[in-house]
Amino acid sequence: KERRDDLPIGQCPRCDFVTADFNSLLHHYGSAHSVIHKYYVYSKLNVGLKDVPTFLINTKQCFICRVKLDFENRVLEKCKSGSVDVDRFLRSCDMCYSIYQPQMENLQKLFIQIMHEEPEPSASQLSTKPVWKNQRSDQSQSFLAQFVHNDNDPSQSESEEDDTAPPSFKKMLLMKKDELSASKSAELSDHEKAESEECIKVPGLTSLANRRILTQETTKVMPSPPQHSWLCDGRLLHLHDAVSPDNLALFAAQWARGQPVIIGNSDQYLNKRLWTPKAFMRDFEDNCADLVNTLTGRTVPRQPLEWFWRGFNSVTQRLVDANGTPMLLKLKDWPPDGDIAEHLPKRYDDLIHDFPIQSYTLREGHLNLASYMPDYYLKPELGPKMYIAYGNALYNERASTNLHLDMSDAVNLLVYVGLPDDCDPQENIKCVLDQIDEAGCDVIMRRRVREEGLLPGAIWHIFHPADTNKIRDFLLKVAVENGKKLDPHDDPIHDQSTYLDSGLRQRLYTEYGVHGYTIIQCAGDTVFIPAGACHQVRNLHNCIKIAEDFVSPELASNCLHLTQEFRHLTEHHTNHEDKLQIKNIIYHSVKTAVGRIRAEMDKNNKIKTEVIKK
């Protein structure tokens, strides 16, 4: 009804979202624009008073949570006389109204529809309780009837209702969902059930709390909330001030759920002259390093960094392969040997001075469990390390970094984004914006890039740790379809051999229900990746990034699980060795915590003893 003739067939009439599948468009339309009734009703319901159960005409209860309300009796009399539409007087309490106000009209329609479609309970079930006026079926059981006649319903006792009160709307929808799940499960064969359970119930990566979707309305009630917004349809926290002391509480709540976080303006206090290509070329042009051609995945060994930096600023000066195609080079884990604090002391001091969420990210941060490793241990190399790569906007099926996961938490700061000097800036920006539109970003993310004038650097696709088993199962399935022989010691995620393009991501969502976080990292953005979260990166422009690993208390169990998982890889695999030493980290963290608790207890006991003596 809202489509315009000038729009493509698969484009949303309210935003720029485009898809080839009508079901995907309908899902987006309902979730992104809160049009709930589009899921259930395609035309307005005209339900008369005679079609509604008599016990529904009760304006003294919230129709969502069934809390007792205090309304005048004249409203009830109007409903009974039929002079007004009953759905106008489905009342809600103040709490439900504040939460569901944008969807209230649609919830009322959906509530009426569910009640309208249910059959009438039998007389033996009802006994002296009210009956439905619109008898449609001879069935004696329904999910609603079971709820209505449940005398032990705690919600009824709390709201001081009589036995005629219907269940809360939330419980009705949950029961409806269970019925649909049961019917769907009954249609599956035994083999499909076993396969599904094997994929979903395998113990593995998880998070301290369940995933959630939030809005500004739900988080603004916090005491001293930081400047923030919600991206990815309410699943991704975006903090606006990198150094605000109020960031920690909201960050920790989101981090415990295994959801990534992005923090903007993280470079506002950096000395940007230290992080330009010219500064690096001036300081390190005589050094050599191994480079990676991201188009082929092959290593180009021992190349002068002067050549790399010249190609960073000019496409015509880049190294070419045997076919004459300019290489898209990447310099990863640089500097390769030693500590960046020793090799680049000025840049290291400039970096850590105002780094975001320092209690987690700094080496000595009190919420970074790795900081409790004693000095006489060989500490794990957690960085920072630099990742520098050319832009890759023309090859949407190639990644700067393929799909993989890290055995610890990670943070990635984009300190520089640039374009080659010998390209058309307008044409380049247009190409990049087209890639962003095709990447699966939500409307707010795309609007952030366009309206705030930010220079996009890279596209990230991050998946929740709990989805790792499903992703692995999907990649194995795709490998078999392509005729690849599977080695029991290989792993499609740890081998970093796959990039999930738009087609594969759509299949992953359709077949497994896995929906990732699509993040556009702009200059100055810091992306936090939870331990065990699969992720992939594709640079849109030339980027200079700094990454650091840390071990948070919330996701330490994922680090331990991954350490055990990596042991099953072949001996020559880069991740086979336990480089993190997570067991030592956990041991010394607990040891330190217990020692501090004992010291505090001894201090309190000493004070009590002195008070008693006095």
Buried (B, 14 or more C-beta within 10 A) or exposed (E): EEEEEEEEEEBBEEBEBBBEEEEBBBBBBBBBBEBBBBBEBEEEBEBEBEBBBEBBBBBBBBBBBBBEBEEEEEBBEBBEEEEEBBBEBBBBBEEBEEBBEBBBEBBBBBBBBBBBEBBBBEEEBBEEBBBBEBEEEEEEEBBBBEBBBBEEBEBBEEBEBEBBBBBBBEBBBEBEEEEEEEEEEEEEEEEEEEEBEEBEEEEBBBBBBEEEEBEEEEBEEEEEBBEBBBBBBBBBBBBEBBBBEBBBBBBBBBBBBBBBBBBBBBBEEBBBEBBBBEBBBEBBBEEBBBBBBBBEEEEBEEBBBBBBBBBBBEBEBBBEEEEEEBBBBBBBBBBEEEEBBEBBEEBBEBBBEBBBBBBBBBBEBEBBBBBBBEEEEEBBEBBBBBBBBBBBBEEBEBBBBBBBBBBBBBBBBBBBBBBBEEBEEEEBBEBBBEBBEEBBBBBBBBEBBEEEEBBBBBBBBBBBBBBBBBBBBBBBBBBEEEEEEEEEEBBBBBBBBBBBBEEBBBBBBEEBEBBBBBBBBBBBBBBBBBBBBBBBBBBBBBBBBBBBBBBBBBBBBBBBBBBEBBEEBEEEBEBBEBBBBBEBBBEBBEEBEEEEEEEEEEEEEEEEEEEEEE
